[in-house]
Amino acid sequence: MAEVKQDVMYKKKYLETIANLILNNEQLSDVTFVVNKKHYYHASRIHMSAASPVFASLLNEHFANTTDKELVLTNIKHNASLFNILQYIHGIELNLTSMSKLVLCELTHLAERFKLAELHDDLKAHCSTIKRFKLNSIVSMLNTGKTYNLTKLYDNLKDYVYQHAEQVVNHKTFINLKYDVLVDLLKSNWLYAKEIDILRAALNWHDDNIIDPIQMEKSQMNSHNNEFEMESENEGNLNDENIPSEYDAWSEIHIVEEFLSKYSEELFDFTTQDSSEVDNSDEYETISSQDLSRSKEPIDETHDSSKLIENESTEVESSEEAATKYVNGIDDSDENINLSNEDNSLAITETDELTVAKRKDKTALERFSENILDVLLKHIRFSRIPLADFLTTADTMIFLKYKDVILKRQCNNLNIEPRICYNVPRTKFSRFLFTVNHMKHFMESSLDEDIFCSQESYSTKHCKWNILASKNEIRDVNYLGLHLACTSERQDWNINISYQITLLSHDIDETNIAIKDYKCLFCRRNVRHGKFYFVNFSTLRNFIQDDSILVEVLVQINS
């Protein structure tokens, strides 16, 4: 009989100690990362480049132009997040359990940003198992759950928000919510808090995330305009060839593209007509005063740009109101420009083109802001706000800023549905959610291979619960067997329970499969109950997602 040769694996225990000596040691490192202008982290360039293509590109580009070891990294809020990235790359263990949830969320984003795929997947899996939350990190976790489609985590987080709605709505981190998460919460009847507080929170969010960035961009644009006008006066008329690239109208206006990457494109739908009726979007037309008086008549093709954004709530303003708002944003000096007549087109200087182009995009940003605000306000239950609450907050800065918009909203269709206090369902059953992984390997395995155990386990009193998956065959048809397993550290124990095992479907059109047993005894000699032929493999394939299945178990302890 031939001898089976096995490789002898050798690993020194102090390799991680050596990595700890290299990391953040200025003498042994050849690159220094600067975070938040004052925190310096020393690392090994070879380790960083080998682990991450993003770091490799950054380092190659940096050292191609300079010999300075310091490399500034931006858009990192928590210094500990970067340090954990460096620890991972240098082969040092990370303690995810004791890590701050804020750092954990940013670490997950950074793992994706620096293309550390394995770390990113592991962090997402870990986040999905978190069951205890704190108020100061709930917003970051909501954003993370939504961004990476961690459905289980996101649903648990929303349950927490609904149970602590008043505290969450009034918390300072509320303005950091992602737009789609904010809309999810606002439209829910379970967001049970004072409606005036919900309104204030929505306005503060809009002011901080939409108005402030737009105003900042406008300020930068005006600064560029002033510099450009001063140079124009000194240098005379300029043409396309000698206008610096930084003064180009379209290269200056970045904010539309930035918003498009963060928000639905529907919010940028600035037309209310069919595409067949819309004229060339590159033309900048104006509306005469006669057109304003004929709001019910068809508007000429040369005046299509007078249309206001079509709100997401499908509430379209009258043509007269839309046209008036559009004209109010245009100077009188531009009202005679008509670009629809090619024979009588006016000669426009480069400066005029720049001004008109910027004015159009400014208007687009303002319309975008209005569209976002309208989406938020349509989920506010104005009829549920007592007059006394309105009066006590009417003179605050945020309400004065949005007063006209709020008053206008009163004239539109209102959401009058009451919000409902979220009560955690009280039941005699304990609910467990199990994940069984490696289903592809499971289905290809032989019948005599080991039973697959669930990723999670739960404890109640002295008992520990798991789900066991087995492969069984009857009449040449393979079946998945599912059993609820119970173990205990006690020597002599027994427990009588009722249970339900449900194989959960990821497809809303697919029905869940469940079995029940209203009275069964677990003891040291009988540690599992279930069904050997739970579902055949052909049906099982419809329940597999990401190489795993979800199994819900309800347990009621009888004695």
RODO-2510 file (C-alpha; in nm, 4 decimals, decimal comma):
residues 559
     n   res          X          Y          Z
     1     m     0,0000     0,0000     0,0000
     2     a     0,1460     0,3325    -0,1085
     3     e     0,2225     0,5789     0,1663
     4     v     0,0215     0,8999     0,1509
     5     k     0,2550     1,1969     0,1574
     6     q     0,1339     1,5048     0,3406
     7     d     0,2877     1,8500     0,3271
     8     v     0,4318     1,9843     0,6492
     9     m     0,3107     2,3400     0,7009
    10     y     0,5209     2,5750     0,9133
    11     k     0,4324     2,9200     1,0388
    12     k     0,6218     3,1145     1,2998
    13     k     0,3995     3,2557     1,5699
    14     y     0,5881     3,5811     1,5784
    15     l     0,5202     3,6720     1,2113
    16     e     0,2320     3,8912     1,3257
    17     t     0,4651     4,0473     1,5809
    18     i     0,7018     4,1410     1,2984
    19     a     0,4099     4,2918     1,1061
    20     n     0,3227     4,4970     1,4127
    21     l     0,6807     4,6256     1,4214
    22     i     0,6699     4,7322     1,0559
    23     l     0,3303     4,8999     1,0693
    24     n     0,3401     5,2592     1,1888
    25     n     0,7174     5,2468     1,2350
    26     e     0,8699     5,5459     1,0579
    27     q     1,2165     5,3914     1,0340
    28     l     1,1002     5,0587     0,8881
    29     s     0,8312     5,2024     0,6567
    30     d     0,8659     5,3739     0,3205
    31     v     0,5309     5,5550     0,2886
    32     t     0,3356     5,7751     0,5278
    33     f    -0,0391     5,8308     0,4930
    34     v    -0,1769     6,1612     0,6179
    35     v    -0,5406     6,1630     0,7314
    36     n    -0,7414     6,4658     0,8445
    37     k    -0,4299     6,6848     0,8091
    38     k    -0,2660     6,5779     1,1334
    39     h    -0,2694     6,2002     1,1740
    40     y     0,0250     6,0127     1,0254
    41     y     0,0379     5,6386     0,9604
    42     h     0,3586     5,4725     0,8400
    43     a     0,3286     5,1615     0,6249
    44     s     0,5070     4,9334     0,3813
    45     r     0,4661     5,0364     0,0191
    46     i     0,5167     4,6780    -0,1006
    47     h     0,2423     4,5439     0,1273
    48     m     0,0001     4,8178     0,0213
    49     s     0,0604     4,7752    -0,3531
    50     a     0,0386     4,3963    -0,3406
    51     a    -0,2887     4,3945    -0,1473
    52     s    -0,4800     4,6680    -0,3287
    53     p    -0,4729     4,7804    -0,6943
    54     v    -0,6086     5,1161    -0,5810
    55     f    -0,3199     5,1717    -0,3418
    56     a    -0,0782     5,0484    -0,6087
    57     s    -0,2052     5,3105    -0,8531
    58     l    -0,2021     5,5879    -0,5919
    59     l     0,1513     5,5066    -0,4804
    60     n     0,2904     5,4720    -0,8326
    61     e     0,1387     5,8034    -0,9371
    62     h     0,2577     5,9768    -0,6204
    63     f     0,6199     5,8575    -0,6326
    64     a     0,6425     5,9199    -1,0070
    65     n     0,6245     6,2936    -0,9356
    66     t     0,7953     6,3292    -0,5977
    67     t     1,0230     6,1641    -0,3452
    68     d     0,8129     6,2854    -0,0528
    69     k     0,7014     5,9880     0,1567
    70     e     0,3820     6,1594     0,2710
    71     l     0,0627     6,0802     0,0797
    72     v    -0,2606     6,2576     0,1754
    73     l    -0,5814     6,0498     0,1811
    74     t    -0,9136     6,2347     0,1791
    75     n    -1,2756     6,1441     0,2521
    76     i    -1,1884     5,9411     0,5607
    77     k    -1,3777     6,0515     0,8690
    78     h    -1,2459     5,8156     1,1346
    79     n    -0,8709     5,7692     1,1660
    80     a    -0,9237     5,4232     1,3135
    81     s    -1,0892     5,3117     0,9883
    82     l    -0,7717     5,3640     0,7868
    83     f    -0,5561     5,2107     1,0593
    84     n    -0,7722     4,8966     1,0483
    85     i    -0,7232     4,8834     0,6711
    86     l    -0,3470     4,9039     0,7236
    87     q    -0,3607     4,6334     0,9910
    88     y    -0,5522     4,4016     0,7583
    89     i    -0,3082     4,4571     0,4712
    90     h    -0,0067     4,3937     0,6962
    91     g    -0,1583     4,0680     0,8261
    92     i    -0,2669     4,1805     1,1710
    93     e    -0,5900     4,0519     1,3263
    94     l    -0,8923     4,2803     1,3521
    95     n    -1,1294     4,2565     1,6480
    96     l    -1,4636     4,3235     1,4804
    97     t    -1,6644     4,2566     1,7960
    98     s    -1,5094     4,5358     1,9996
    99     m    -1,4854     4,7749     1,7061
   100     s    -1,7009     5,0884     1,7105
   101     k    -2,0024     5,0532     1,4807
   102     l    -1,9177     5,3890     1,3216
   103     v    -1,5680     5,2654     1,2398
   104     l    -1,7057     4,9303     1,1236
   105     c    -1,9391     5,1000     0,8749
   106     e    -1,6667     5,3245     0,7351
   107     l    -1,4270     5,0304     0,7231
   108     t    -1,6809     4,8477     0,5055
   109     h    -1,6950     5,1440     0,2665
   110     l    -1,3150     5,1751     0,2585
   111     a    -1,2740     4,8043     0,1839
   112     e    -1,4869     4,8573    -0,1255
   113     r    -1,3103     5,1837    -0,2138
   114     f    -0,9659     5,0214    -0,2024
   115     k    -1,0890     4,7015    -0,3726
   116     l    -1,0194     4,4676    -0,0825
   117     a    -1,2863     4,2225    -0,1938
   118     e    -1,2376     3,9495     0,0665
   119     l    -1,2373     4,1957     0,3551
   120     h    -1,5417     4,3699     0,2089
   121     d    -1,7400     4,0449     0,1884
   122     d    -1,6400     3,9414     0,5406
   123     l    -1,7399     4,2790     0,6823
   124     k    -2,0797     4,2650     0,5131
   125     a    -2,1361     3,9167     0,6531
   126     h    -2,0388     4,0362     1,0006
   127     c    -2,2649     4,3429     0,9796
   128     s    -2,5580     4,1197     0,8905
   129     t    -2,5203     3,9339     1,2211
   130     i    -2,5365     4,2447     1,4421
   131     k    -2,8496     4,2479     1,6569
   132     r    -2,7817     4,5232     1,9108
   133     f    -2,7775     4,8854     1,8059
   134     k    -2,7072     5,2237     1,9593
   135     l    -2,8565     5,5598     1,8760
   136     n    -2,5310     5,7316     1,7823
   137     s    -2,4475     5,4744     1,5116
   138     i    -2,7942     5,3867     1,3816
   139     v    -2,7750     5,6276     1,0851
   140     s    -2,4375     5,4984     0,9656
   141     m    -2,5610     5,1417     0,9891
   142     l    -2,8828     5,2229     0,8032
   143     n    -2,6804     5,3763     0,5209
   144     t    -2,4481     5,0764     0,5119
   145     g    -2,7338     4,8260     0,5140
   146     k    -2,9094     5,0062     0,2298
   147     t    -2,5940     5,0631     0,0232
   148     y    -2,4896     4,6981     0,0242
   149     n    -2,8391     4,5486     0,0194
   150     l    -2,8009     4,3810     0,3582
   151     t    -3,1728     4,3108     0,3859
   152     k    -3,1670     4,1320     0,7197
   153     l    -2,9617     4,4078     0,8839
   154     y    -3,1669     4,6855     0,7238
   155     d    -3,4975     4,5388     0,8423
   156     n    -3,3666     4,4986     1,1973
   157     l    -3,2397     4,8563     1,1929
   158     k    -3,5774     4,9871     1,0795
   159     d    -3,7423     4,7977     1,3638
   160     y    -3,5060     4,9758     1,6027
   161     v    -3,5846     5,3137     1,4444
   162     y    -3,9596     5,2578     1,4749
   163     q    -3,9206     5,1612     1,8405
   164     h    -3,7136     5,4769     1,9083
   165     a    -3,8633     5,7063     1,6446
   166     e    -3,8735     6,0219     1,8559
   167     q    -3,5080     5,9939     1,9602
   168     v    -3,3908     5,9110     1,6070
   169     v    -3,5820     6,1961     1,4414
   170     n    -3,4391     6,4492     1,6863
   171     h    -3,0850     6,3110     1,6848
   172     k    -2,8103     6,5258     1,5332
   173     t    -2,7020     6,2460     1,2968
   174     f    -3,0429     6,2315     1,1257
   175     i    -2,9235     6,4735     0,8555
   176     n    -2,6592     6,2172     0,7535
   177     l    -2,9185     5,9699     0,6244
   178     k    -2,8973     5,8684     0,2607
   179     y    -3,1812     6,0077     0,0501
   180     d    -3,3441     5,6714    -0,0221
   181     v    -3,3217     5,5697     0,3454
   182     l    -3,4802     5,8994     0,4499
   183     v    -3,7714     5,8501     0,2092
   184     d    -3,8162     5,4918     0,3338
   185     l    -3,8563     5,6177     0,6899
   186     l    -4,0726     5,9220     0,6134
   187     k    -4,3299     5,7267     0,4176
   188     s    -4,3669     5,4599     0,6859
   189     n    -4,6669     5,4809     0,9167
   190     w    -4,4483     5,3286     1,1893
   191     l    -4,2325     5,6428     1,2203
   192     y    -4,4318     5,7483     1,5242
   193     a    -4,3095     6,0853     1,6514
   194     k    -4,4428     6,4393     1,6666
   195     e    -4,5187     6,5338     1,3082
   196     i    -4,3698     6,8801     1,3604
   197     d    -4,0422     6,7121     1,4629
   198     i    -4,0506     6,4931     1,1526
   199     l    -4,1119     6,8012     0,9362
   200     r    -3,8262     6,9884     1,1042
   201     a    -3,5931     6,6922     1,0545
   202     a    -3,6836     6,6676     0,6844
   203     l    -3,6249     7,0412     0,6320
   204     n    -3,2926     7,0290     0,8153
   205     w    -3,1885     6,7333     0,6000
   206     h    -3,2776     6,9208     0,2811
   207     d    -3,1032     7,2362     0,3989
   208     d    -2,7831     7,0538     0,4901
   209     n    -2,7632     6,8049     0,2021
   210     i    -2,9149     6,9991    -0,0885
   211     i    -2,9271     7,3743    -0,0249
   212     d    -2,5830     7,4115     0,1340
   213     p    -2,3940     7,2218    -0,1411
   214     i    -2,5791     7,4173    -0,4105
   215     q    -2,5043     7,7495    -0,2427
   216     m    -2,1402     7,6510    -0,2054
   217     e    -2,1209     7,5597    -0,5731
   218     k    -2,2870     7,8859    -0,6719
   219     s    -2,0395     8,0788    -0,4606
   220     q    -1,7520     7,9073    -0,6369
   221     m    -1,9099     7,9751    -0,9755
   222     n    -1,9585     8,3438    -0,8940
   223     s    -1,5978     8,3644    -0,7833
   224     h    -1,4875     8,2192    -1,1168
   225     n    -1,7186     8,4612    -1,2974
   226     n    -1,5665     8,7632    -1,1247
   227     e    -1,2156     8,6485    -1,2048
   228     f    -1,3145     8,5840    -1,5652
   229     e    -1,4776     8,9269    -1,6041
   230     m    -1,1697     9,1005    -1,4635
   231     e    -0,9436     8,9191    -1,7068
   232     s    -1,1829     8,9942    -1,9922
   233     e    -1,1652     9,3655    -1,9183
   234     n    -0,7864     9,3550    -1,9197
   235     e    -0,7368     9,1301    -2,2192
   236     g    -1,0286     9,2347    -2,4386
   237     n    -1,2510     8,9927    -2,6277
   238     l    -1,1579     8,6277    -2,5862
   239     n    -1,2312     8,3332    -2,8120
   240     d    -1,2461     7,9584    -2,7566
   241     e    -0,8756     7,9156    -2,8095
   242     n    -0,7545     8,1531    -2,5397
   243     i    -1,0196     8,0944    -2,2718
   244     p    -0,8554     7,8881    -1,9961
   245     s    -1,0148     7,5495    -1,9381
   246     e    -1,1041     7,6355    -1,5787
   247     y    -1,3436     7,9016    -1,7096
   248     d    -1,5298     7,6726    -1,9428
   249     a    -1,8983     7,6746    -1,8472
   250     w    -1,9419     7,3005    -1,8511
   251     s    -1,6164     7,2176    -1,6739
   252     e    -1,7120     7,4508    -1,3889
   253     i    -2,0541     7,3047    -1,3213
   254     h    -1,9823     6,9749    -1,1503
   255     i    -2,2714     6,9586    -0,9086
   256     v    -2,5308     6,8202    -1,1512
   257     e    -2,3081     6,5236    -1,2299
   258     e    -2,2366     6,4721    -0,8596
   259     f    -2,6072     6,4689    -0,7771
   260     l    -2,6836     6,2327    -1,0631
   261     s    -2,4501     5,9772    -0,9104
   262     k    -2,6339     5,9962    -0,5749
   263     y    -2,9987     6,0429    -0,6669
   264     s    -3,2524     5,8965    -0,9053
   265     e    -3,2452     6,0415    -1,2557
   266     e    -3,6203     6,1003    -1,2279
   267     l    -3,5419     6,3937    -1,0010
   268     f    -3,3646     6,5582    -1,2957
   269     d    -3,6565     6,5195    -1,5373
   270     f    -3,7040     6,8897    -1,6141
   271     t    -3,9674     6,8520    -1,8861
   272     t    -4,3382     6,7872    -1,8714
   273     q    -4,3935     6,7192    -2,2410
   274     d    -4,3408     6,4132    -2,4543
   275     s    -3,9970     6,3769    -2,5993
   276     s    -4,1392     6,4248    -2,9459
   277     e    -4,2495     6,7753    -2,8569
   278     v    -3,9327     6,8851    -2,6814
   279     d    -3,7061     7,1131    -2,8782
   280     n    -3,3273     7,1018    -2,8798
   281     s    -3,2150     7,1064    -2,5168
   282     d    -2,9011     7,3011    -2,6072
   283     e    -3,1025     7,6078    -2,7030
   284     y    -3,1845     7,8764    -2,4473
   285     e    -3,5244     8,0265    -2,5239
   286     t    -3,7343     8,2758    -2,3344
   287     i    -4,1072     8,3307    -2,2968
   288     s    -4,2877     8,6441    -2,3957
   289     s    -4,5480     8,8096    -2,1751
   290     q    -4,8182     8,7125    -2,4251
   291     d    -4,7421     8,3468    -2,3719
   292     l    -4,8029     8,3855    -1,9993
   293     s    -5,1611     8,4937    -2,0589
   294     r    -5,2366     8,1865    -2,2676
   295     s    -5,1731     7,9150    -2,0123
   296     k    -5,4450     7,6911    -2,1556
   297     e    -5,3229     7,7212    -2,5151
   298     p    -5,0549     7,4941    -2,6609
   299     i    -4,7110     7,6376    -2,6032
   300     d    -4,4904     7,6895    -2,9044
   301     e    -4,1924     7,4580    -2,9483
   302     t    -3,9515     7,7459    -2,8937
   303     h    -4,0825     7,7848    -2,5402
   304     d    -4,0444     7,4281    -2,4175
   305     s    -3,7733     7,5232    -2,1729
   306     s    -4,0319     7,7187    -1,9748
   307     k    -4,1632     7,3974    -1,8292
   308     l    -4,0963     7,3289    -1,4646
   309     i    -3,9774     6,9918    -1,3400
   310     e    -4,2385     6,7214    -1,3267
   311     n    -4,2516     6,6354    -0,9570
   312     e    -4,2052     6,2748    -0,8531
   313     s    -4,5433     6,2898    -0,6878
   314     t    -4,6925     6,3534    -1,0390
   315     e    -4,8432     6,6833    -0,9271
   316     v    -4,7812     6,9187    -1,2200
   317     e    -4,8196     7,2941    -1,1781
   318     s    -5,0142     7,5064    -1,4226
   319     s    -4,8339     7,6368    -1,7296
   320     e    -4,8681     7,9944    -1,6087
   321     e    -4,7045     7,9211    -1,2728
   322     a    -4,4269     7,7200    -1,4361
   323     a    -4,3581     7,9868    -1,6943
   324     t    -4,3626     8,2661    -1,4368
   325     k    -4,1092     8,0857    -1,2196
   326     y    -3,8875     8,0233    -1,5194
   327     v    -3,8996     8,3828    -1,6393
   328     n    -3,8254     8,5110    -1,2899
   329     g    -3,4912     8,3371    -1,3159
   330     i    -3,3986     8,5138    -1,6404
   331     d    -3,2763     8,8717    -1,6739
   332     d    -3,4646     9,1160    -1,8954
   333     s    -3,1558     9,1564    -2,1090
   334     d    -3,1935     8,7984    -2,2306
   335     e    -3,5657     8,8037    -2,3070
   336     n    -3,5232     8,9040    -2,6710
   337     i    -3,2912     8,6139    -2,7548
   338     n    -3,4598     8,3735    -2,9973
   339     l    -3,2529     8,0833    -3,1163
   340     s    -3,5376     7,8949    -3,2876
   341     n    -3,5131     8,1073    -3,6027
   342     e    -3,1962     8,0018    -3,7786
   343     d    -3,2197     8,2805    -4,0394
   344     n    -3,2437     8,5569    -3,7794
   345     s    -3,0183     8,4081    -3,5094
   346     l    -2,8407     8,6656    -3,2974
   347     a    -2,4674     8,6803    -3,2599
   348     i    -2,3800     8,5956    -2,9014
   349     t    -2,0414     8,6671    -2,7555
   350     e    -1,8459     8,4043    -2,5690
   351     t    -1,9177     8,5841    -2,2421
   352     d    -2,2933     8,5784    -2,3137
   353     e    -2,2832     8,2068    -2,3926
   354     l    -2,1007     8,1439    -2,0675
   355     t    -2,3533     8,3475    -1,8700
   356     v    -2,6569     8,1860    -2,0327
   357     a    -2,5153     7,8360    -1,9910
   358     k    -2,4416     7,8908    -1,6241
   359     r    -2,7813     8,0500    -1,5665
   360     k    -2,9523     7,7491    -1,7173
   361     d    -2,7664     7,5067    -1,4913
   362     k    -2,8278     7,7231    -1,1875
   363     t    -3,1976     7,7035    -1,2669
   364     a    -3,1665     7,3279    -1,3092
   365     l    -3,0097     7,2974    -0,9653
   366     e    -3,2849     7,5054    -0,8106
   367     r    -3,5448     7,2878    -0,9799
   368     f    -3,3687     6,9774    -0,8612
   369     s    -3,3779     7,1171    -0,5073
   370     e    -3,7516     7,1815    -0,5370
   371     n    -3,8110     6,8308    -0,6675
   372     i    -3,6232     6,6708    -0,3790
   373     l    -3,8116     6,8878    -0,1298
   374     d    -4,1467     6,7984    -0,2829
   375     v    -4,0697     6,4265    -0,2508
   376     l    -3,9939     6,4744     0,1178
   377     l    -4,2925     6,6958     0,1929
   378     k    -4,5439     6,4653     0,0295
   379     h    -4,4711     6,2151     0,3079
   380     i    -4,5327     6,4700     0,5851
   381     r    -4,8761     6,4395     0,7492
   382     f    -4,9511     6,8142     0,7713
   383     s    -5,3064     6,7556     0,8886
   384     r    -5,1629     6,5750     1,1926
   385     i    -4,9662     6,8787     1,3123
   386     p    -5,1526     7,0728     1,5854
   387     l    -5,1840     7,4471     1,5319
   388     a    -5,0024     7,5082     1,8602
   389     d    -4,6972     7,3214     1,7282
   390     f    -4,6969     7,5332     1,4132
   391     l    -4,7212     7,8559     1,6125
   392     t    -4,4375     7,7668     1,8487
   393     t    -4,1999     7,6831     1,5635
   394     a    -4,3116     7,9328     1,2990
   395     d    -4,0458     8,1897     1,3878
   396     t    -3,7505     7,9494     1,3901
   397     m    -3,4901     7,9966     1,1203
   398     i    -3,5538     7,6729     0,9326
   399     f    -3,9307     7,7307     0,9110
   400     l    -3,8880     8,0917     0,8008
   401     k    -3,6605     7,9687     0,5231
   402     y    -3,9168     7,7176     0,3943
   403     k    -4,2367     7,9040     0,4875
   404     d    -4,3540     7,9706     0,1315
   405     v    -4,2965     7,6116     0,0244
   406     i    -4,4857     7,4767     0,3259
   407     l    -4,7803     7,7100     0,2667
   408     k    -4,7916     7,6072    -0,0974
   409     r    -4,7912     7,2438     0,0054
   410     q    -5,1084     7,3012     0,2076
   411     c    -5,2939     7,3559    -0,1201
   412     n    -5,1903     7,0220    -0,2660
   413     n    -5,3187     6,6746    -0,1925
   414     l    -5,2143     6,5868     0,1606
   415     n    -5,1193     6,2568     0,3157
   416     i    -5,3682     6,2202     0,5998
   417     e    -5,2759     5,8670     0,7076
   418     p    -5,2061     5,8545     1,0828
   419     r    -4,8742     5,7292     1,2099
   420     i    -4,8975     5,4231     1,4314
   421     c    -4,7027     5,3496     1,7460
   422     y    -4,4745     5,0551     1,6755
   423     n    -4,5270     4,7789     1,9272
   424     v    -4,2906     4,4850     1,9310
   425     p    -4,5107     4,1803     1,8761
   426     r    -4,5442     3,9888     2,1985
   427     t    -4,5665     3,6215     2,1361
   428     k    -4,4958     3,3021     2,3205
   429     f    -4,2771     3,1983     2,0295
   430     s    -3,9061     3,2708     1,9989
   431     r    -3,8055     3,3471     1,6397
   432     f    -3,4695     3,2316     1,5044
   433     l    -3,3301     3,2978     1,1573
   434     f    -3,0667     3,0538     1,0328
   435     t    -2,8400     3,0594     0,7269
   436     v    -2,7062     2,7403     0,5704
   437     n    -2,4117     2,8131     0,3389
   438     h    -2,2236     2,6241     0,0650
   439     m    -2,5398     2,4868    -0,0919
   440     k    -2,3693     2,4146    -0,4236
   441     h    -2,1202     2,1878    -0,2503
   442     f    -2,4033     2,0400    -0,0442
   443     m    -2,6049     1,9432    -0,3520
   444     e    -2,2999     1,7907    -0,5231
   445     s    -2,1886     1,5950    -0,2148
   446     s    -2,2464     1,2240    -0,1643
   447     l    -2,5144     1,0931     0,0692
   448     d    -2,2690     0,9768     0,3342
   449     e    -2,0946     1,3121     0,3768
   450     d    -2,1207     1,5168     0,6939
   451     i    -2,4385     1,7014     0,7791
   452     f    -2,4237     2,0749     0,7121
   453     c    -2,4816     2,2997     1,0124
   454     s    -2,6285     2,6499     1,0106
   455     q    -2,3989     2,9501     1,0340
   456     e    -2,5875     3,0851     1,3364
   457     s    -2,6810     2,9319     1,6681
   458     y    -2,9177     3,0700     1,9329
   459     s    -2,9456     3,0151     2,3066
   460     t    -3,2526     3,0103     2,5312
   461     k    -3,2073     2,9220     2,8956
   462     h    -2,9720     2,6222     2,9004
   463     c    -3,0438     2,5167     2,5391
   464     k    -2,8524     2,5922     2,2206
   465     w    -3,0396     2,5707     1,8892
   466     n    -2,9094     2,4989     1,5372
   467     i    -3,0447     2,3901     1,2022
   468     l    -2,8972     2,0771     1,0435
   469     a    -2,9191     2,0165     0,6674
   470     s    -2,8801     1,6652     0,5273
   471     k    -2,8944     1,5069     0,1829
   472     n    -3,1374     1,2173     0,1433
   473     e    -3,2620     1,0068    -0,1466
   474     i    -3,5865     0,8276    -0,2219
   475     r    -3,6719     0,6640    -0,5555
   476     d    -3,3624     0,8226    -0,7175
   477     v    -3,4770     1,1714    -0,6188
   478     n    -3,2538     1,3798    -0,3940
   479     y    -3,4081     1,5717    -0,1058
   480     l    -3,2983     1,8319     0,1444
   481     g    -3,3578     1,7304     0,5030
   482     l    -3,3969     1,9990     0,7696
   483     h    -3,3853     1,9313     1,1420
   484     l    -3,3941     2,1551     1,4465
   485     a    -3,1117     2,0515     1,6794
   486     c    -3,0929     2,1248     2,0512
   487     t    -2,7943     2,0720     2,2812
   488     s    -2,7293     2,1541     2,6443
   489     e    -2,4306     2,1581     2,8786
   490     r    -2,6394     1,9889     3,1468
   491     q    -2,5921     1,6196     3,2029
   492     d    -2,9579     1,5269     3,2427
   493     w    -3,2015     1,7507     3,0633
   494     n    -3,5212     1,7486     2,8588
   495     i    -3,7439     2,0140     2,7094
   496     n    -4,0890     1,9933     2,5524
   497     i    -4,1554     2,2407     2,2697
   498     s    -4,3769     2,3299     1,9767
   499     y    -4,1936     2,4451     1,6654
   500     q    -4,2288     2,5490     1,3042
   501     i    -3,9474     2,5252     1,0472
   502     t    -3,9904     2,7432     0,7364
   503     l    -3,7686     2,7497     0,4282
   504     l    -3,7837     3,1145     0,3216
   505     s    -3,8023     3,2188    -0,0421
   506     h    -3,6127     3,5167    -0,1849
   507     d    -3,8722     3,5466    -0,4618
   508     i    -4,2033     3,7098    -0,3705
   509     d    -4,3759     3,4865    -0,6249
   510     e    -4,2448     3,1699    -0,4585
   511     t    -4,4305     3,0269    -0,1577
   512     n    -4,2390     2,9455     0,1592
   513     i    -4,2280     2,5806     0,2660
   514     a    -4,3001     2,4976     0,6312
   515     i    -4,3508     2,2061     0,8698
   516     k    -4,4968     2,2159     1,2224
   517     d    -4,4913     1,9998     1,5305
   518     y    -4,7012     2,1025     1,8287
   519     k    -4,5473     1,8661     2,0803
   520     c    -4,2020     1,7127     2,0684
   521     l    -3,9454     1,6228     2,3310
   522     f    -3,5777     1,7114     2,3131
   523     c    -3,3406     1,5368     2,5530
   524     r    -2,9854     1,4083     2,5751
   525     r    -3,0792     1,0993     2,3707
   526     n    -3,2996     1,2824     2,1212
   527     v    -3,1384     1,6079     2,0153
   528     r    -3,3081     1,6775     1,6817
   529     h    -3,6507     1,6895     1,5215
   530     g    -3,7516     1,7715     1,1668
   531     k    -3,8063     1,6112     0,8284
   532     f    -3,5653     1,4075     0,6144
   533     y    -3,7538     1,4776     0,2910
   534     f    -3,8246     1,8456     0,3355
   535     v    -3,7979     1,9552    -0,0308
   536     n    -3,6567     1,7982    -0,3477
   537     f    -3,3479     1,9462    -0,5096
   538     s    -3,5271     2,0752    -0,8203
   539     t    -3,7500     2,2932    -0,6003
   540     l    -3,4668     2,3762    -0,3622
   541     r    -3,2791     2,5616    -0,6384
   542     n    -3,5475     2,8322    -0,6308
   543     f    -3,4673     2,9020    -0,2652
   544     i    -3,0895     2,9383    -0,3028
   545     q    -2,9371     3,2843    -0,3209
   546     d    -2,5664     3,3628    -0,2920
   547     d    -2,5023     2,9916    -0,2358
   548     s    -2,7122     2,9863     0,0834
   549     i    -3,0653     2,9282     0,2109
   550     l    -3,2595     3,1029     0,4873
   551     v    -3,4522     2,8999     0,7439
   552     e    -3,6898     3,0559     0,9964
   553     v    -3,7698     2,8667     1,3152
   554     l    -4,0433     2,9482     1,5679
   555     v    -4,0043     2,7795     1,9051
   556     q    -4,2491     2,7742     2,1947
   557     i    -4,1318     2,6092     2,5145
   558     n    -4,4141     2,4099     2,6704
   559     s    -4,2306     2,2639     2,9684
***
